Amino acid sequence: MLDEDVPLPPNIVARIELPDVTPRVKVALSPGQVAAAAAAMRKVAPRYEVLIWLGACAGLRQGEAFGLKRSQVAWQHDLLHIEEQRQRGRAVRLKTKASYATLPRA
């Protein structure tokens, strides 16, 4: 466009139409509802019960929870060191320096 002296719009991507996306529904669960979900998970797939607690109490996203290793849990200091996540079944580094975090264990 520059070679043909065509003026560029202020925002060149403004004319791109984005697909319609259904917005995600955010749900806030009460402590009792979290405990009930964890108890239900215990009956269906006990090894995944901890994912309910990590999401609700530590705020971990799915990939972060699946990427958590025992070596990243400092039991004596009640801390979780988030250093990697799981994507498509593989361990990957976190995307930005700000993503690396040490969280107090709930």
QUIPENOR-V149337 format. One record per pair of residues at least 4 apart in sequence whose ideal C-beta (glycine too) atoms are under 6 Angstrom apart, sorted by the first residue. I is the first residue (numbers start at 0). J is the second residue. D is the distance in Angstrom with one decimal. If there is no record, write none. Layout:
BEGIN
[[I J D] [I J D]]
END
This chain:
BEGIN
[[0 5 4.2] [7 11 6.0] [28 32 4.0] [28 33 5.0] [33 55 4.4] [36 51 5.3] [37 48 5.2] [37 51 4.2] [37 52 6.0] [40 47 5.6] [40 48 4.6] [40 51 5.4] [41 45 5.1] [41 48 4.7] [49 53 6.0] [50 64 5.1] [52 56 5.4] [53 57 5.1] [53 59 4.5] [53 64 4.4] [54 59 5.8] [56 105 3.2] [57 79 5.9] [57 102 5.3] [57 105 5.8] [59 63 4.3] [59 64 4.4] [62 84 3.7] [62 85 5.1] [62 86 5.8] [63 81 5.5] [63 84 5.0] [65 85 3.9] [66 83 4.6] [66 84 4.2] [66 85 4.5] [66 90 6.0] [67 71 5.7] [71 80 4.3] [71 82 5.9] [72 79 5.8] [73 78 4.2] [77 103 5.9] [77 104 4.2] [78 101 5.4] [79 102 4.6] [79 104 5.7] [80 101 5.2] [81 100 4.8] [83 90 5.2] [83 92 5.9] [86 91 5.0] [93 98 3.7] [93 99 5.6] [94 98 5.5]]
END
